[in-house]
Amino acid sequence: MPFLMVTMMYATYVGTMHAPAARDMPVAVVGSGQAAQQVVAQLDALDGGPVEPRLVATADEALDLLRDREISGALEIPAGDGGAAVIHTASAAGASQASTVQQVLTPVVAENQWQITTKDSAPLPDGDMSGTAVLFAGMGMMLAGYVPLSILMLSLPFLLRLRTFVPLLVGWAAATSTVIWVILGPVVGAVEGHYLQFLGVGMLTIGAVGMTQALFTKLVGPLAVLVGMLLWVVFGMPSSNLALSMHSMPGFFQWLHGVLPLPAAGEALRSLLYFDGRGAGGHLLPLVFWLVIAFALALLKERRSGYAIPAAPDVSDVSTPLPALSGGPVRSPKIRYFAAAAFPLAILIGVVGAMSASMHQPKIHDMPVVVVAADAGQAEQLAEGLKPQLGAMLDLRSGTSVDEVKEQILEQEIVGAYVLPSSADGPATLYSSSAAGSSQQMTLRSVFQQVAAGQKTALEPIDIKPLTQDDTQGSNSMYVGMSWIMAGFLIMAVLRGGAPELTRLRHFLVKLAGWAVGISVWLWFLFDVLIGAVNGHALELIGVGALTVFCVSLVTGVFTRTLGLAAIIPVMLVLMLAGVPASGGGLSVYMVPEVFRSLQDVLLLPAAVDIVRSTVYFDGHGLGRNLLTIGIWGAAGLVLNVLVDLWLARREKRAPNPPAASGNPGSDATEDGATVDAPKKGDPALAPAH
């Protein structure tokens, strides 16, 4: 189970996102006559076919196509000599797509020696500057739709009968849609108003995913979680057009964009939030299709073969004692009902809340930059002069040695260095590294372009450690680190749910070591040999990966052995959800809330991400401190597991026999103190309970 989950997710994410390139992106050329036709021919002739140009007569026509999202951008050529070409984009249709359009069209404008102006015809609101609100809303709806089904199958399987499940699903969809809106709206501030639109799209989306997941559960039982994860999350994200443009994805995922629920939900919300509802109906049709077909097939399944679910307890009501979560002890009905709602709701709130709060409104703060000049006084004077305008954004320092600041960039102690011209007519130089974070490098270049323009000097940007052609987004280090973390905590979650007889450290320590080495070898082979995203460094990545997986599993084991599967929630929150913004793997740590930067040197995921980045790009700079962080977590996990062993052994010695504890030979005492009727020998409920 963990092998398939990790492989499915990161093979797809790394395979589609490590080097995205525009393919057949529809754009419009506004104009007429030979000049416009020549531009269309230039765009058609671009290597790799990044765009699919069409000629339109007026800017209004192009803007209508842009707002209907039939095109990704438009190039309005100058009407006469001396005019400026205008590149029209719509960041509300996808921030990465708007950036890609500019990157493709700008060289064509330069080739024709026109001045250039850019206009955002559909800008994002101030509360959602990154354009991720619809992404996190869609993710939350997927989770709300498919996560509860596995719990219901083992703890309350009789609720999956359609006459009971359908009204429950309607209520659950309304409640969780409201929760998602409350998080993104009043709490985080990424969405203003639009509650009824959120409610409508959410109920339809969660209903479609939940009903289809119920169908999968009726057909394949516990394996439905893999099918659901593949469709709703693994295939859904690259095809969604919410993180990266669908026109930079392989053709299969472009086709899935019109089929799967996540793209449908995200695009429908985009239409309603940013485009006055234009095209929303067309995006809702796939959701209706999934909902209707899944309900019809589930109804047919019940009528032809009854209510039985593979590997689920054959019970008809709540009186049969069952565990609340897989692998746990028998629980009372109240606890089971509570867990069935609270467990998926906690995951939903954690994912949507943590991700949106950290990334919806990236804002530069305290980014360390050194101003360099031959004279220390001159460097310090300029740094002080820039502080009134840039002091909140940049942590400005001064220096005199170019070699020293280059070394600081390699050590990732600073983000960049602005070197003053060495002669009166020479350019200023900006040193930075895209390998340390492409988002922070782009921001730094934009800031110092304005600084250089104010000083009336040219700016020469130099990338001292550039990203490779196999990692154009700089995301590989994040995905590799995340795959290690996920492999570590998933193995302990599955062992707790599927092999609870492994109760002592000695039972699973060697197994965990073998798993850590094996999965690390496989992940290196997957990323390097099969996908070609991470080239070389086999021994280093396998060794560090195995150490990380092993240490994460030890830490996770402390919680799963004491809290059961409920431990997934705090472990996921600390190791993954807080770790992503703290890692700088996607968004610079100088663009997220301050609390995450303080966690960068503490959490496991930032250490793992930085190890991959240091190994691949920075010749091992900073490797020691990150290995120390991982080692400390592992050592703490080992010590705490030994203490858990002692605690469990003492608890077993002190525990009286169930009949003596309850005073009733016909009942068993649960851990929460409730009593339930003891299952009789041969009862199918014994299998999941034990």
Buried (B, 14 or more C-beta within 10 A) or exposed (E): BBBEBBBBBBBBBBBBBBBBEBBEBBBBBBBBEEEBEBBBEBBEEBEEBBBBBBEBEEBEEBBBBBBEBEBBBBBBBBEEEEEEBBBBBBBBBBBBBBBBBBEBBBEBBEEBEBEBEBBEBBBBBEBBBBBBBBBBBBBBBBBBBBBBBBBBBBBBBBBBBBEEBBEBBBEBBBBBBBBBBBBBBEBBBBBEEBBEBBBBBBBBBBBBBBBBBBBBBBBBBBBBBBBBBBBBBBBBBBBBBBBBBBBBBBEEBBEBBBBBBBBBBBBBBBBBBBBEEBBBEEBBEBBEBBBEBBBEBBBEBBEEEEBEBEBBBBBEEBEBBBBBBBBBBBBBBEBBBEBBBBBBBBBBBBBBBBBBBBBBBBEBBEBBBBBBBEEEEBBBBBBEEBEEEBEEBBBBBBBBEBEEBBBBBBEBEBBBBBBBBEEEEEBBBBBBBBBBBBBBBBBBBEBBBEBBEEBEBBBBBBBBBBBBEBBBBBBBBBBBBBBBBBBBBBBBBBBBBEEBEBBBBEEBBEBBBEBBBBBBBBBBEBBBEEBEBBBEBBEBBBBBBBBBBBBBBBBBBBBBBEBBBBBBBEBBBBBBBBBBBBBBBBBBBBBBBEEBBEBBBBBBBBBBBBBBBBBBBBEEBBBEEBBEBBEBBBEBBBEBBEEBBEEBEEEEEEEEEBBEBBEEEEBBBBEEEBBBEBBEEEBBBBEBBE
